Amino acid sequence: MAVSCAPDVCRTPMGSSTPPVPYNVVSRLEPALDASEDVHANDGRVQKHAATVMPTTEGDEPGSAKGVVSGTVGQQSWSQTHSPSVLVNAHPVVRHDDLAQMNGDKAAQDKADKRARYNCRKEQIEAGKNSDDPATREAAARFERNTIAAEKAALSGHTYDPSKPAPTGWRDISDDPEALARYGLTPGDLDGSRPGATRLYEPDPDVFGGDMRPTVAFRGTENGADWQNNFAQGLNMDSPYYRDAVRVGNTLGNSVDYTGHSLGGGLASAAATAGGSRGWTFNAAGLNPGTVTGYGGTERPADIAAYRVQDEVLTGFQEQGWKGTLAAWAAGGLWGALAKVGLSAVMPDAVGTKHELPASSLDPYNRHLMPDVINGIEKQKQADQRKIAEKTGKRC
């Protein structure tokens, strides 16, 4: 529960000059939106900074003649401060006595904050690029690359629960026929074999200016049918999901970017290759060399950034070597390690320029999931920001 104990500085309708009367303005955590689903404290879901929102604020609001109206229900409440080191579901945890914004519009505030943050980081990157120090210039280049990758990772993560609001700075137009028509699409064109699993996002120019492009994001592996499509495509067998991805790439071409995680990363690779466009993939399934042409596409030069968390399980299965075999062993014991030796000989690697991310989780399976991907990107961004700030004095 967030409570404000500030005194009432409004006057009564009669203009009385009596001393202010303290009252509580309360925002209750029980109906909080996007609190942690799997981490609890004292039987309550843990609140995540920059994610959890209390939908209403209860208390007194301004009334007529400089008065107040008691017992009113106002706008949203959300955390302003947080733990500097403890994360829950890739977000800083909110502690007892952390400050909260009360009775506001979080979406509008998030947009303004992100615009200011993004513009400051652009200036920081430029300062790093102009440094005389080679290590600082290298940090600026990685920071610039990861600033874009963080946006694509957020979109990839959003595909797993598109009922939630899209990441700040983006609009999910997948179910908007009028918006899709601008791309020559209908909602059914995106659905294919997995309704709702392929989403199209438009960037907000008020946040990013003209720096970001519309992006198609493919949802990753969720069930047995998804794994069946993964292995079928890898072995050059029929895969409806990949046929759909090639069709999307053929239709949209280079007018959009493509992104995805796990199976979604493999689908994004296929679409980007068919469209001759840019792709960002995260712990991606490999792409068989014959997939794009096999489904009626033409292989075109594509620029794909393939991010993978160190020693995560899917990359371990796909790539031969002791690290991959150990990852398979951790995932499936002796059978996993033995199967790995045979599978890696026929399963393709993820395509694109590989960028390794530091891991947060101990086991290879959790390293495969999106929270570890996002944590890894953020760790590198923070390290690069510190280096740039130390050498140039430009801070955000």
WONOR-V179717 format. One record per residue. RES is the residue in three letters. PHI is phi in whole degrees, -180 to 180 (NA if undefined). Layout:
# WONOR-V179717
res->RES phi->PHI
res->RES phi->PHI
This chain:
# WONOR-V179717
res->MET phi->NA
res->ALA phi->-97
res->VAL phi->-130
res->SER phi->-106
res->CYS phi->-109
res->ALA phi->-64
res->PRO phi->-70
res->ASP phi->-78
res->VAL phi->-96
res->CYS phi->-76
res->ARG phi->-99
res->THR phi->-70
res->PRO phi->-54
res->MET phi->-87
res->GLY phi->75
res->SER phi->-61
res->SER phi->-102
res->THR phi->-65
res->PRO phi->-58
res->PRO phi->-60
res->VAL phi->-106
res->PRO phi->-65
res->TYR phi->-149
res->ASN phi->-96
res->VAL phi->-108
res->VAL phi->-121
res->SER phi->-128
res->ARG phi->-90
res->LEU phi->-79
res->GLU phi->-54
res->PRO phi->-92
res->ALA phi->-57
res->LEU phi->-93
res->ASP phi->63
res->ALA phi->-76
res->SER phi->-62
res->GLU phi->-87
res->ASP phi->-122
res->VAL phi->-119
res->HIS phi->-125
res->ALA phi->-136
res->ASN phi->53
res->ASP phi->70
res->GLY phi->-112
res->ARG phi->-70
res->VAL phi->-72
res->GLN phi->-87
res->LYS phi->-108
res->HIS phi->-64
res->ALA phi->69
res->ALA phi->-135
res->THR phi->-74
res->VAL phi->-132
res->MET phi->-86
res->PRO phi->-71
res->THR phi->-139
res->THR phi->-121
res->GLU phi->-110
res->GLY phi->166
res->ASP phi->-108
res->GLU phi->-121
res->PRO phi->-58
res->GLY phi->-114
res->SER phi->-81
res->ALA phi->53
res->LYS phi->63
res->GLY phi->-97
res->VAL phi->-129
res->VAL phi->-112
res->SER phi->-78
res->GLY phi->73
res->THR phi->-81
res->VAL phi->-113
res->GLY phi->-106
res->GLN phi->-87
res->GLN phi->-76
res->SER phi->-135
res->TRP phi->-157
res->SER phi->-72
res->GLN phi->-110
res->THR phi->-123
res->HIS phi->-164
res->SER phi->-65
res->PRO phi->-79
res->SER phi->-136
res->VAL phi->-99
res->LEU phi->-111
res->VAL phi->-132
res->ASN phi->53
res->ALA phi->71
res->HIS phi->-125
res->PRO phi->-60
res->VAL phi->-80
res->VAL phi->-92
res->ARG phi->-103
res->HIS phi->-61
res->ASP phi->77
res->ASP phi->-67
res->LEU phi->-76
res->ALA phi->-133
res->GLN phi->-83
res->MET phi->-125
res->ASN phi->60
res->GLY phi->-135
res->ASP phi->-110
res->LYS phi->-65
res->ALA phi->-61
res->ALA phi->-66
res->GLN phi->-67
res->ASP phi->-60
res->LYS phi->-64
res->ALA phi->-64
res->ASP phi->-64
res->LYS phi->-68
res->ARG phi->-60
res->ALA phi->-64
res->ARG phi->-66
res->TYR phi->-65
res->ASN phi->-66
res->CYS phi->-65
res->ARG phi->-68
res->LYS phi->-61
res->GLU phi->-66
res->GLN phi->-66
res->ILE phi->-62
res->GLU phi->-63
res->ALA phi->-63
res->GLY phi->-66
res->LYS phi->-64
res->ASN phi->-90
res->SER phi->-71
res->ASP phi->-79
res->ASP phi->-90
res->PRO phi->-59
res->ALA phi->-65
res->THR phi->-70
res->ARG phi->-64
res->GLU phi->-65
res->ALA phi->-63
res->ALA phi->-65
res->ALA phi->-65
res->ARG phi->-69
res->PHE phi->-63
res->GLU phi->-64
res->ARG phi->-63
res->ASN phi->-75
res->THR phi->-63
res->ILE phi->-72
res->ALA phi->-60
res->ALA phi->-62
res->GLU phi->-67
res->LYS phi->-66
res->ALA phi->-65
res->ALA phi->-63
res->LEU phi->-67
res->SER phi->-60
res->GLY phi->-67
res->HIS phi->-65
res->THR phi->-63
res->TYR phi->-73
res->ASP phi->-148
res->PRO phi->-70
res->SER phi->-72
res->LYS phi->-79
res->PRO phi->-59
res->ALA phi->-64
res->PRO phi->-54
res->THR phi->-55
res->GLY phi->96
res->TRP phi->-132
res->ARG phi->-124
res->ASP phi->-84
res->ILE phi->-104
res->SER phi->-62
res->ASP phi->-111
res->ASP phi->-109
res->PRO phi->-57
res->GLU phi->-66
res->ALA phi->-68
res->LEU phi->-65
res->ALA phi->-61
res->ARG phi->-64
res->TYR phi->-106
res->GLY phi->72
res->LEU phi->-122
res->THR phi->-121
res->PRO phi->-54
res->GLY phi->-66
res->ASP phi->-65
res->LEU phi->-81
res->ASP phi->-63
res->GLY phi->56
res->SER phi->-82
res->ARG phi->-132
res->PRO phi->-55
res->GLY phi->83
res->ALA phi->-89
res->THR phi->-115
res->ARG phi->-124
res->LEU phi->-119
res->TYR phi->-117
res->GLU phi->-111
res->PRO phi->-78
res->ASP phi->-90
res->PRO phi->-65
res->ASP phi->-70
res->VAL phi->-99
res->PHE phi->-104
res->GLY phi->64
res->GLY phi->-106
res->ASP phi->-79
res->MET phi->-106
res->ARG phi->-112
res->PRO phi->-53
res->THR phi->-137
res->VAL phi->-93
res->ALA phi->-118
res->PHE phi->-107
res->ARG phi->-69
res->GLY phi->-89
res->THR phi->-71
res->GLU phi->-130
res->ASN phi->-151
res->GLY phi->-62
res->ALA phi->-64
res->ASP phi->-65
res->TRP phi->-65
res->GLN phi->-61
res->ASN phi->-67
res->ASN phi->-57
res->PHE phi->-71
res->ALA phi->-61
res->GLN phi->-66
res->GLY phi->-62
res->LEU phi->-94
res->ASN phi->65
res->MET phi->-99
res->ASP phi->-67
res->SER phi->-140
res->PRO phi->-59
res->TYR phi->-62
res->TYR phi->-72
res->ARG phi->-61
res->ASP phi->-63
res->ALA phi->-64
res->VAL phi->-64
res->ARG phi->-63
res->VAL phi->-62
res->GLY phi->-63
res->ASN phi->-63
res->THR phi->-73
res->LEU phi->-92
res->GLY phi->56
res->ASN phi->-93
res->SER phi->-82
res->VAL phi->-139
res->ASP phi->-96
res->TYR phi->-131
res->THR phi->-150
res->GLY phi->177
res->HIS phi->-119
res->SER phi->61
res->LEU phi->-54
res->GLY phi->-60
res->GLY phi->-68
res->GLY phi->-64
res->LEU phi->-65
res->ALA phi->-63
res->SER phi->-63
res->ALA phi->-65
res->ALA phi->-66
res->ALA phi->-64
res->THR phi->-68
res->ALA phi->-66
res->GLY phi->-91
res->GLY phi->63
res->SER phi->-125
res->ARG phi->-98
res->GLY phi->-139
res->TRP phi->-127
res->THR phi->-123
res->PHE phi->-134
res->ASN phi->46
res->ALA phi->-84
res->ALA phi->-67
res->GLY phi->-72
res->LEU phi->-118
res->ASN phi->-65
res->PRO phi->-57
res->GLY phi->-95
res->THR phi->-66
res->VAL phi->-64
res->THR phi->-68
res->GLY phi->-66
res->TYR phi->-109
res->GLY phi->84
res->GLY phi->-98
res->THR phi->-114
res->GLU phi->-67
res->ARG phi->-120
res->PRO phi->-57
res->ALA phi->-126
res->ASP phi->-110
res->ILE phi->-115
res->ALA phi->-99
res->ALA phi->-105
res->TYR phi->-88
res->ARG phi->-144
res->VAL phi->-76
res->GLN phi->-53
res->ASP phi->60
res->GLU phi->-77
res->VAL phi->-72
res->LEU phi->-68
res->THR phi->-61
res->GLY phi->-63
res->PHE phi->-66
res->GLN phi->-82
res->GLU phi->-110
res->GLN phi->-68
res->GLY phi->144
res->TRP phi->-66
res->LYS phi->-66
res->GLY phi->-64
res->THR phi->-67
res->LEU phi->-65
res->ALA phi->-63
res->ALA phi->-65
res->TRP phi->-59
res->ALA phi->-63
res->ALA phi->-79
res->GLY phi->-143
res->GLY phi->64
res->LEU phi->-61
res->TRP phi->-60
res->GLY phi->-63
res->ALA phi->-67
res->LEU phi->-69
res->ALA phi->-64
res->LYS phi->-58
res->VAL phi->-61
res->GLY phi->-79
res->LEU phi->-64
res->SER phi->-65
res->ALA phi->-72
res->VAL phi->-116
res->MET phi->-83
res->PRO phi->-76
res->ASP phi->-78
res->ALA phi->-64
res->VAL phi->-92
res->GLY phi->111
res->THR phi->-78
res->LYS phi->-85
res->HIS phi->-128
res->GLU phi->-88
res->LEU phi->-113
res->PRO phi->-69
res->ALA phi->-91
res->SER phi->-109
res->SER phi->-86
res->LEU phi->-83
res->ASP phi->-101
res->PRO phi->-62
res->TYR phi->-67
res->ASN phi->-66
res->ARG phi->-65
res->HIS phi->-74
res->LEU phi->-80
res->MET phi->-62
res->PRO phi->-56
res->ASP phi->-69
res->VAL phi->-60
res->ILE phi->-65
res->ASN phi->-60
res->GLY phi->-63
res->ILE phi->-63
res->GLU phi->-66
res->LYS phi->-60
res->GLN phi->-66
res->LYS phi->-60
res->GLN phi->-64
res->ALA phi->-64
res->ASP phi->-69
res->GLN phi->-61
res->ARG phi->-62
res->LYS phi->-64
res->ILE phi->-63
res->ALA phi->-63
res->GLU phi->-64
res->LYS phi->-88
res->THR phi->-114
res->GLY phi->82
res->LYS phi->-86
res->ARG phi->-124
res->CYS phi->-128
